[in-house]
Amino acid sequence: MNAFPKLISQANYFIVDQLLDSKNADFLEERLLNTVSFPWFASFMRDDFSSVGKSKWKGFRDHPGFLEGPQLCHSVVFRGKVMNSGEFRMIKALRCAVSQLFDSAQLKIERCKYNLQFQRPGNEVGKFNCPHRDCAAHQIVMVYYVNDCDGRTHLFKDENLSILESVESKKGRAVFFYGDTLHAGQNPIDSPVRCVINMNFSVLTDNEIGPTVPA
């Protein structure tokens, strides 16, 4: 994974605007938000409908900014296995754009899912969902913003929840950071919905051999 350090700052994250051209960005927004037949599924985390399971709430739920809530999801890749080959083909342009960003490297995608959040009572500026880490430190997290909205992604410096960066949800934008970065989404306040594509992946070198998802 040599390409990532070239792109990040000392803060260990980077933001790319217009990761996709307008045609492909419009296509994703249209498919996920303006198609009545698209299947969204309630995200039941074993013990509640929430963005992450309650087992991760400990240590954070008493923070004044903590505001968890339900979300809808659609899994495309889970634990390296393609769950929906049709949707995997639909995000080919996105996968290619990410690969090109990393010097046309081959990606080992461990997880990819769509997330959809709505307004919720009690929300206000400064609130955020449960802070969590997505995956291993050597992997990379990408959050791609499908639509313009006022629900942000917060990246935290540490367990004290000092904010490192608060990323605005801007259509076509993507933020990349290491898998062990503590972060949280945020339900929209004024916008009707917040829709993102969340991908966890590794960048393979020529010397690495391992299972990868199909093209």
Beta strands, then each sheet from edge to edge (+ up, - down):
strand 1: 13-16
strand 2: 41-42
strand 3: 72-78
strand 4: 81-82
strand 5: 106-118
strand 6: 140-145
strand 7: 153-156
strand 8: 163-167
strand 9: 174-178
strand 10: 183-184
strand 11: 193-204
sheet 1: 1+ 9- 6+ 11- 5+ 3- 2+
sheet 2: 1+ 9- 6+ 11- 5+ 3- 4+
sheet 3: 8+ 7- 10+
end
